[in-house]
Each structure stands twice: as structure tokens, then as C-alpha cells.
Amino acid sequence: MNTTPSKTMAALWMAGWLSLMLVMAVAGRETTRELNVFQIMEVRSLLGFLLLSPFIYRAGGFKVLRTSRLPQHIGRNLVHYVAQLGWFFALTLIPIGQVVAIEFTMPIWTALLAASLLSERMTPWKIAAIALGLFGVIVIVRPATGEINPGQLIALGAAMGFGVSMVLVKSLTRTESALSILFWMLVVQSVAGFIPTLFVWTWPSAYVWAWVGVIGVCGTFSHYCLASAMRYADATIVVPMDFLRVPLTATAGWLLYSERLDTWTVVGAALILFGNLLNLKPAPADPAPAR
């Protein structure tokens, strides 16, 4: 898919991703009070099909979703499915802000894999953005030495999975539309979770059904935003923009669940924002050829 590179368009699509993922973090915390994570993921995928149907129809029907890269779709979505399960489970064990903060070790894996597998160039600005972002995350989390928290380990494993998934998404955007990437995600993940869901199914209350609906909307269209952003910029530019989700989620945890928001969080958020500003700095123009 040929798209003119644009950091502005990538940033706008990532703003949609950030907003939807913030809401989904809150919805995930609420739904896991009653439901197993397998059930949450399965219902999310099925709702996603319903939400995506009008877009598929407008694009020309299912014929536009044909792909010659089905193995890559399957591999990417199985990795992402396991990582997403871990993410939801970690929400039940540690604070929201900490889950998202640990998740942001992801750019380490994304940057390394994108540079080695996708031949993306690691400029000094990209390296600085990643370094400042990760340092900001460490400032926010401030992990206690000597303590091993299962929730933190699960969140870290999920982050590694998200990093692999992110690179595979970028690879897919070279030939596949955002709609196709999202459709095959829903197909693969609904099939993967069908059997486990049958064993853990319970009927949720009306209150939780509402939150499941929110997860369906956010989980579907957040990935459309992400795939669209990847079409306009390298993964090593897009991913550091996502660092802003750390202070945003920490603020939501403070407001909704009285989870602590202190000076360290503010300092970490400032570092993350500064890193993003550096990453969006235009590259220097190539020198004019000598006459």
C-alpha cells in the first residue's frame, strides 16, 4: 500500500489510538471483576465483526480482504492474542498505571526488530526519544529492588509480545490495508479463543455487558488507528508517540481508583513528552548537489 509519509497524519491516527486505549484500560479493569480474560477477548472479537461490517461493505465486500499473506496474519495475531491476554490479566494484579508503564518496555523490542528485520533507520532523534521515554517509565514505576511481582512479570511478557506484534503490523502495512489487517485480527483471535471461552463462560451482569461493549468498540477501532498510523511513518516513529499513554493512564487510575499520582509521575510524564517532541523533529534536508 503506497502512502505518502507524513508524521502529522501518523500523530493524528495515534491520537485516536491513545484515546481508545485509555478508555479500554478502564473498561478492562471493570470487566475483569466478573469475567475471565478469555471470555472478554472472545466477545470483543465477535463485537468487532459487527462493528466492522459496514466498513467492509463500503469498501467493496469481502473480496477486498483477500490476502496472499495469511501465514503472517496468523502469526502476528496469535502473538498479539497471547500478549493481550497477559495485559488483561495483569490489570487484575497491579495498578492500571503500572501495567501500562511496564508495557512501554515494548519499544526496545520494536526498535531492535524494526531495525534488523524491516531495515528502518535508527536516527539519533529516534534513539533519544526511546531512551527518554523508557527513562520516564522507570521514573514513574520506580520498581522496588528485590521484589518479584507476578503481575509485573506478566505485564513485561505482554510488552515483549506487543513489540513483536508491532513490527509484524508494520510489515503487513506494506501490502495490506488497515481494514484487512483488522479483519484478519478478528478472525484469527476469535478462532483462537473459541474453545477456551466455552469452558469459562458465565453470563455477565448488565453493568459488565456495557463495559464489554466499550471494549469491543475500543479494541476494534484502536487497531484501525494503529495500522493507519503505521502506513504514514516508521514503527520507530509511531511507537514512541504511544509513550503518552503512560501519564494519561496514570491520571485515569488516580481519578477513578485513587491510585497514586505523585511528583515522580509528573517528572516521568515530562520526560516522555520531551522524547516525543524530539522524535517528531523534522530530519535535516539533504545538502544540495554541488554545481
N, C-alpha and C positions, 0 to 999 in steps of 0.2 A: 504494500500500500504506500504510494508516494504522497508524502505530505511535506509542505514547506516547513522547515524547522522554525519554531517560534517559542522562546522562553515565556513570553506573555501568555500565549494560549495554554502552554503547559501549566503555568501558575494558576490560571483560571480554572482549568479542569481539576487541578489538585486542591483548589479551594472547595470544590464540590465534594471531593473525596474526604477532606478533613472534616467538613460539616457532617456528612453522613456517618463517618466512622465514630465521631464523638457521640452522636445520638445512639449508635449501635452499642457502644460500650455500656451506656446506661441501661439500654434495653436488655443487654446480655446479663447484667447484674440482676435485673428484676426477674427475668425468665428462669435463671438457674436456681431461684428459690424453690421452684416446683418441678422443673423439667430436667431430664437427663440431656447432656450435651448432644448425644446422637439424635435425639428427637428434635432438638432445636435446629440442628443443621438440616435435617430432612425436611421439616416443614418450611424452612427458609428456602430451600431449593424448589420445592413444589410451588410455593407462592411466587417465586421468581419466574417460573414458566408463565404463570397467568399475567404477571406484570409485563413480561417481555413480548407477549403475543401481539399486541397492537404494533409494536415497533417492527417485528418480523413481517407482519402483513404489509405495512407501509413500504418496507424495503424490497418487497417482491416475493415474499413467501419463503418457505424452507429451502428452495433451490439456491438462494443466495448464501446459505450457510454450509454448502458443500465444502469439504476441505480435503486436501491431499496430505495434511499433517496431523492426522488423527493420533498417531502414537505420541507426538509432542503434546497435544492437548490432554491426553490421558495422563501422561507422566506429570505434567505441570499441575493438573488438578488433583491428583492423588496426593502429591506433596503438599499442596495448599490445604487440602481437606484435613490431613493429619495435623498440620500446623494450626488450623482454625479450631479444631477440637481442643488442642492444648491451650489455646488462647482463652476459649470459653471456660475451660476447667480451671485455669489459673485465676480467673475472676472470682471463683468461689473460695480461693485460698488466701489471696493477698489483696491489698487496696488497688482500686482501678488505676490510679496514677502510677503505681509501681509496676503493674502489668505492662502498661503502655511504655513506661520508661525503659524497662528491660527489653521490650520488643525492639527498641531502637539500637540494639547491637546489630540489627539486621543490615544496616548499610555497610558494615565491614564485609559481610559475605557478598552482598550485592555488588559492591565496588570491585572486589577482587575477582569475582566470577565474570562480571561485565567486561573488565579489562582483559581477562585471559581468553574468554570464550567469544565475546562479541567485538573484540578489538576496539573498545571505546577508549578514548584518550584520557589519561588521568592528569589534568592540568593542576597547577598549584592552587587555583581557586577551589577546585573540587576537593582536593586533599584537605585544604584549610576548612572548608565547610563541614566535611565529615569529622575532622578532628575536633572542631569546636562543638559540633552537635553532640558527639559522644561524650566529650568532657562535660557539657551541660547536663547530659543524662546522669552521669556519675555524681555530679554535684547534687542533683535532685534526689537520687536514690540513696546515696551515701551508705552502701551495704556494710553491715556490721561484720567485722573480721571474725572468723572462727565459727560463724553460724551458717548452717546449711538448711535452707528453707525449701521444701519440695515445690512450693508454688513458684518460687523464683527460678528453680531449675527447669520446671515445665515451661515457664514463660521464655526462658533462654532457648530451649529446644524449639519452641514455636517460632522464635525470631530467626533461627537458622533456617527453618523450613520456609518462612516468608522470603528470606533472602534468595534462596534457590528459585522459588516461585516467581519472584520479581524479574529475575534475569530471563527466565523462560517466557514470561509475558512479553518482555521487550523483543525477544527473538521472534515470537509469533506475530507481533505487530508489523514486521517487515512484509508479511504476505497476507495477513488476516485482518478483517475489520474488527472494531471494538465489539460490534454486535455478535459476530461469530465467536470471538473469544469468550464472551459472556454466556452465550448459548451452550457451548460445549462444556463450560464450567458447571452449569446447572445439570446437564445430562450426566456427566461423569460423577459428580458428587451425590446426586440423587440415587444413582445406581449403587455407589459405594456404601451409602448409609442405609439402604432399604432394609436389609436383613437385621443389622444391629438394632434398628429402630423398633422392629416388631417385638423384640424381646424386652424392651424397656418402656414401651408405650403406656402412657397414662393420659387421661383427658384433663387438660388444663382448665383452670377457672377462667371466667370471662375476663378478669383483670389481666391474666397472663396471656390469653389469646390476643388481646390488644397489643401487648408488647411483642409477641411473636410476629404480628403483622408489621410492626415497626422494623423488626429485624429483617423481614422479607424485603421490604422496600429499600432499606439502607444497604443491606447486603447485596442486593441486585444492582442498584444504580451506582453504588460506590465503586464497584469494579468496572462499570462502564466508564466512569470518570477517570479511573486509574489507567485503563487501557488507552483512552483517548489522550491523556497526558503523555503517555509513553510514545505516542505517534509524533508528538511535536518536539521531544527532547530526549537526550540520552538518559539511561537509567541513573547514571551518576549525577545528573542534574535534578531529575524528578524526585528521587528518594530523599535527599536532604531537605527538600521542602516539607516532607512529611514529619520532620522533627517538631514542627509547631504543634503537632497533636499531643506532645508530652505536657507542656504547660496548660493547654486547653483542657485536657482530660483531668489533670491535677486540680484545676479550678472547679470542674464539674464535681469531682469527688468531694471537694471541700464544701461546696454549696449544698449538694444533695445528701451526702452521707457523713458530713462532719469529719471527713478525712483531712489530715493536717496540711495546711498550706502556709509555709513559713518563708523566712528570708532566703534560705537556700534554694527554694523552688523559684523564687523571683530571679535570683542570680543565674540559676541554670537556664531559665527561660530566656534571659537576656543573651546568654552565650549562644543558645540555639538560634535565636532570631538574627544575631550578628553573622553567624555562619551561613544562614540562608541568604542574607544580603550579599555576602561575598560571592556565593555560588551563582547569583544572578547577575554579577558584574559582567558586562559585555567583554568578549575576547578582543584583544588588540587587533587592529586591522593589519592585514599583511602589507609589508612595505611595497611601495610602487616599484616596478621594474626600472632598472637603470636605463637611461636613454643613450 
